[in-house]
Amino acid sequence: MLHISPEDIASIRNVCGQEVVDELLRQGEKYGWSELRLRRPLWTATGSSYTGAVLLAASVAPPPHQLVIKVIPAGAPAREVLAHTEALDAAPEFSRNHLVGQPCSPLDLPDGRTVMFQEVAGDSLLDATPSGSLVREEQNQVVTTVVRGLLTEWNEATLRHAVPVQMKVSEFLHRELADLWTSGGSLQAFGRGLGVLGPSLPWLYSDGMRVPNPYLLVKDAHPALADPTVPVLRALGHGDLHLDNILVPRLEKVAQPHLYRLIDMCTFSKNADLGRDVATLLLSTLVPHVNHRHELPPDQRHALLRFIVDPDASHRADIVPDAAARVAAVRDTAREAMRRWRDPWDVQFLLSLTVTALRFTTYTNISEAGRTWFARLAAHASGEVLARTQVKDAGARPPVLEPGRDTFTMAGFGQAGSAGRDRQTDFVPDQEPRRRRWQTETGVRDDRAVVGFGPHHTVVAVDGEGGIRRWTASGDPLPGTSGRSPRQRLGHQSLVASLTHSVVVARPKELEIVHFPQAGGAFRSPPVPLQNGDHFLVTSGGDVFATHDKKHLTVRDYEDGAPIEALPCPPSMAASAVSIDASVVAMARSREVHIHRRGRPPLRRSVSNSIPHLRNKVLQMMTPDPGLQLAVSPSGSHVGCVTFEEVVVWSTDDGREVYRRRLTDREADEALGAKWMRLVCTETGTLFWLRRGRLSTPTIDGGTQLRQSGTYADIAIARDGTLIAMLSTEGRLEVWDL
C-alpha cells in the first residue's frame, strides 16, 4: 500500500485538490510504489504555463527515484499526454537525449483532469536551469545547439524522406495561425487596434518603406497583393519553443548546452512547419530588446528588424552586439543545417517569421510597444517573401519611400523610424510644456477631481462622486457617466486605463470599474470588494492598475479587477507607484525606496527625509516618520522621489542616480499637507510636482514654478510622454505638448 505522509497529503490537497490525493493512493500500488514524498522545501510551479497546469516534485520508492507530477486541466490541454508520447516515439534516440520521459502511465481524474508523470530533466531539480535564466554567452551557445539539433538530429529521418508541399502564401499563413485567426480573437483585435485590418489597406508604411499588409495576406488573397506558391517542408515540431521551454543542466556550475532538454510538449506535431520552432526561439530571445520603446532607439529597432529579414552588414553595424549575436546564432545555424535547400528554406523561414511575429502580438506578457514591433516585423518579413518570389518585372517588390505617415502608429507609442528619432531617452531635467493643444471648461469644480489619458490620447476627468467626463484627442466631448453616492473614499482615488476605455473608482468598500464600449453606453463590471479600510489604489499604471493594503501591492486587470500578481510591501510603507505595465514597481518607507524590476534584481535606495523646523534629533524622535512622494515613468525607465528634504531620480536600467538636490526651504514648507498633491515622471526623467495646487519642475536646481492661473486639482502625462493634461480646481482642462 502506498504511504504518503499527512503533511504531504495536505500539500497535494491544497495545490491540486483531494481528487489527486485519492487517485495517487488508489493507483500508486499499481506502479509498485510503497512510499511517495514531496520534495522539501516544496517545489511547485502553479500555473507555470498558459495551460494552467500544476507541477509538484516527488521522490518515490522502490526503486528510489525522483519524478515530476503534473496535473493538467480538463479540456484541450489534456492532449499533452498523447502529444508527449508521440514526441517520445517519433525519434527515439533524440528523445532519450533531449526530451523528458514518462516513467509511468497517466491517471485520468473524474473531473476531467489528467495526472501525468515525467522524469526530472537533467536528473536534477537544482542543477537544470531554464535557458532564459542563463547569461547571454550561455544562451547563445544553447540557441545554436538547439537549432542545429532541431534541423538535423531530431528531423534527420523525417527530412531524408520529405517531399516539399506546394502551398499558396495565404494558405500557409491561414493554416499556421489556425484558431488564432478563425476565432476572431486577440490577433484580429490587435490588427483592428492598429487600424490596418481593412480592405482598403493592402500596402502599409513602416520605417520609410512600403510593405504588404500581413493581416490581408492571412485573411484572403487581395488583388493588389501577390499570393505566390512556395515549397514548404513539414516535419517534427515542438510548437512553443521559447527559451524557458529549454532546460540546461550545469556541471560544476557551468552550463552544458549539449545536454539540453525540451519540456512542455503539449503543442508537439509530427506535421509542423519546419521553421516554426526556429522562428519562435529567435523571437523569444529578442523580446527583452523590443519590449519597451526605450530599450532601443528607433533607428536601432528598425535596423534589428531589417537585419532579421534581409541580412546586411550595414544593419548589423547599427544594432547592439547582443541582439545581432542572437539573430546570427539562430539564422546562420539554421542556414548551415539547411544548406542543400538554402533558397527555399530562406523563403519558408520568412513565412515562419511572419506567422510567429503575428502570434507574438497576442501575448499579454509582451508590452504594447513590443507587440507593435512584432506587427512591423510580420509586415517586413512578408514583404521579403513577395520580393523573393516575384515574377521578373512584375513590380511586386515594395519600393522604398519616405511616407508622411507611419501606418504602425499604435495609440500611446507615437511613430517609430525617422519620425521618432528626435525623442530623447536620456535624463532631461527641464522638460516643460511647449504648446497648448486645447482647453475646455469641464464643469467639474471639485478638488477631488482626477484627470488621465485613455487610448488614442483621449482625456478623461473623474469627479469626487465618480462622475466621468471624456474628450477626444482634439477636445471634442465623448459620452461619459454621472456620479453617485458614496463619494470617492479619498482624494485622487480614481484611475484611467491607457489601452481600453475604462475607469476605476474607489468607493469606501469596493472598486467600481466602468467600461465605455465603442458601440456606446457604459458597462460596469461586478464591483471588486476592498478587503479592509486600508486598501488603496496606486495612482499610476495604465495597461494594468494596482492596489495595496500596506502589506501587499496587488497588480490587477482593468477588465474585472482580477489579481495578476502580488508583491510584499516594505514595513511602514509611505508611498507607491507603478509603470504602465507594472514591470517596475516603486514602494517606499520614509527614508528608503524599494524598486522592483520584473525579471531583474530589485533595487533599494536611501533618501534623506525630515520635516522642516523639526530637524532637531530630539524632536524627530517624538514625531512620526514623515511621508514622501514617488513617481515612475510610463515605461519604467526612471523612478522619481520627493521627500521633505530632497528630490532624487534614478535610472532603473542600471540603478544609477541621475539627479539629486536638496529642497529649498520654501519647497519644503509647501510640501506640508496632502491637498492637491501629485508627482509624475516623464520618460526622460523630468519630474512634475503638483503641491498645494501649484505645478513645478523640481528636477531643475532650485526648482521652477510653472506659470499658471488658479490652482490645479490634478495633472497627468500621456503614456508616450508627448502630452500633459492639467485640471484646475475651477473645472478648466488644458492639454499641452511636452
C-alpha positions, 0 to 999 in steps of 0.5 A, a space after each residue: 500500500 502506498 504511504 504518503 505522509 499527512 503533511 504531504 497529503 495536505 500539500 497535494 490537497 491544497 495545490 491540486 485538490 483531494 481528487 489527486 490525493 485519492 487517485 495517487 493512493 488508489 493507483 500508486 500500488 499499481 506502479 509498485 510504489 510503497 512510499 511517495 514524498 514531496 520534495 522539501 522545501 516544496 517545489 511547485 510551479 502553479 500555473 507555470 504555463 498558459 495551460 494552467 497546469 500544476 507541477 509538484 516534485 516527488 521522490 518515490 520508492 522502490 526503486 528510489 527515484 525522483 519524478 515530476 507530477 503534473 496535473 493538467 486541466 480538463 479540456 484541450 490541454 489534456 492532449 499533452 499526454 498523447 502529444 508527449 508520447 508521440 514526441 517520445 516515439 517519433 525519434 527515439 534516440 533524440 528523445 532519450 537525449 533531449 526530451 523528458 520521459 514518462 516513467 509511468 502511465 497517466 491517471 485520468 481524474 473524474 473531473 476531467 483532469 489528467 495526472 501525468 508523470 515525467 522524469 526530472 530533466 537533467 536528473 536534477 531539480 537544482 542543477 537544470 536551469 531554464 535557458 532564459 535564466 542563463 547569461 547571454 554567452 550561455 544562451 547563445 551557445 544553447 540557441 545554436 545547439 538547439 537549432 542545429 539539433 532541431 534541423 538535423 538530429 531530431 528531423 534527420 529521418 523525417 527530412 531524408 524522406 520529405 517531399 516539399 508541399 506546394 502551398 499558396 502564401 495565404 494558405 500557409 499563413 491561414 493554416 499556421 495561425 489556425 484558431 488564432 485567426 478563425 476565432 476572431 480573437 486577440 490577433 484580429 483585435 490587435 490588427 483592428 487596434 492598429 487600424 490596418 485590418 481593412 480592405 482598403 489597406 493592402 500596402 502599409 508604411 513602416 520605417 520609410 518603406 512600403 510593405 504588404 499588409 500581413 493581416 490581408 495576406 492571412 485573411 484572403 488573397 487581395 488583388 493588389 497583393 501577390 499570393 505566390 506558391 512556395 515549397 514548404 517542408 513539414 516535419 517534427 515540431 515542438 510548437 512553443 519553443 521559447 527559451 524557458 521551454 529549454 532546460 540546461 543542466 550545469 556541471 560544476 556550475 557551468 552550463 552544458 548546452 549539449 545536454 539540453 532538454 525540451 519540456 512542455 510538449 503539449 503543442 508537439 506535431 509530427 506535421 509542423 512547419 519546419 521553421 516554426 520552432 526556429 522562428 519562435 526561439 529567435 523571437 523569444 530571445 529578442 523580446 527583452 530588446 523590443 519590449 519597451 520603446 526605450 530599450 532601443 532607439 528607433 533607428 536601432 529597432 528598425 535596423 534589428 528588424 531589417 537585419 532579421 529579414 534581409 541580412 546586411 552588414 550595414 544593419 548589423 553595424 547599427 544594432 547592439 552586439 547582443 541582439 545581432 549575436 542572437 539573430 546570427 546564432 539562430 539564422 546562420 545555424 539554421 542556414 548551415 543545417 539547411 544548406 542543400 535547400 538554402 533558397 527555399 528554406 530562406 523563403 519558408 523561414 520568412 513565412 515562419 517569421 511572419 506567422 510567429 511575429 503575428 502570434 507574438 502580438 497576442 501575448 499579454 506578457 509582451 508590452 504594447 510597444 513590443 507587440 507593435 514591433 512584432 506587427 512591423 516585423 510580420 509586415 517586413 518579413 512578408 514583404 521579403 517573401 513577395 520580393 523573393 518570389 516575384 515574377 521578373 518585372 512584375 513590380 511586386 517588390 515594395 519600393 522604398 519611400 519616405 511616407 508622411 505617415 507611419 501606418 504602425 502608429 499604435 495609440 500611446 507609442 507615437 511613430 517609430 523610424 525617422 519620425 521618432 528619432 528626435 525623442 530623447 531617452 536620456 535624463 532631461 531635467 527641464 522638460 516643460 510644456 511647449 504648446 497648448 493643444 486645447 482647453 475646455 471648461 469641464 464643469 467639474 469644480 471639485 478638488 477631488 477631481 482626477 484627470 488621465 489619458 485613455 487610448 488614442 490620447 483621449 482625456 478623461 476627468 473623474 469627479 469626487 462622486 465618480 462622475 466621468 467626463 471624456 474628450 477626444 484627442 482634439 477636445 471634442 466631448 465623448 459620452 461619459 457617466 454621472 456620479 453617485 453616492 458614496 463619494 470617492 473614499 479619498 482624494 485622487 482615488 480614481 484611475 484611467 486605463 491607457 489601452 481600453 476605455 475604462 475607469 476605476 473608482 474607489 468607493 469606501 468598500 469596493 472598486 467600481 470599474 466602468 467600461 465605455 464600449 465603442 458601440 456606446 453606453 457604459 458597462 460596469 463590471 461586478 464591483 471588486 470588494 476592498 478587503 479592509 479600510 486600508 486598501 488603496 489604489 496606486 495612482 499610476 499604471 495604465 495597461 494594468 492598475 494596482 492596489 495595496 493594503 500596506 502589506 501587499 501591492 496587488 497588480 490587477 486587470 482593468 477588465 474585472 479587477 482580477 489579481 495578476 500578481 502580488 508583491 510584499 510591501 516594505 514595513 511602514 510603507 509611505 508611498 507607491 507607484 507603478 509603470 504602465 505595465 507594472 514591470 517596475 514597481 516603486 514602494 517606499 518607507 520614509 527614508 528608503 525606496 524599494 524598486 522592483 524590476 520584473 525579471 531583474 534584481 530589485 533595487 533599494 535606495 536611501 533618501 534623506 527625509 525630515 520635516 522642516 523646523 523639526 530637524 532637531 534629533 530630539 524632536 524627530 524622535 517624538 514625531 512620526 516618520 514623515 511621508 514622501 512622494 514617488 513617481 515612475 515613468 510610463 515605461 519604467 525607465 526612471 523612478 522619481 522621489 520627493 521627500 521633505 528634504 530632497 528630490 532624487 531620480 534614478 535610472 532603473 536600467 542600471 540603478 544609477 542616480 541621475 539627479 539629486 538636490 536638496 529642497 529649498 526651504 520654501 519647497 519644503 514648507 509647501 510640501 506640508 499637507 496632502 491637498 492637491 498633491 501629485 508627482 509624475 515622471 516623464 520618460 526622460 526623467 523630468 519630474 512634475 510636482 503638483 503641491 498645494 495646487 501649484 505645478 513645478 519642475 523640481 528636477 531643475 536646481 532650485 526648482 521652477 514654478 510653472 506659470 499658471 492661473 488658479 490652482 490645479 486639482 490634478 495633472 497627468 502625462 500621456 503614456 508616450 510622454 508627448 502630452 500633459 493634461 492639467 485640471 484646475 480646481 475651477 473645472 478648466 482642462 488644458 492639454 499641452 505638448 511636452 
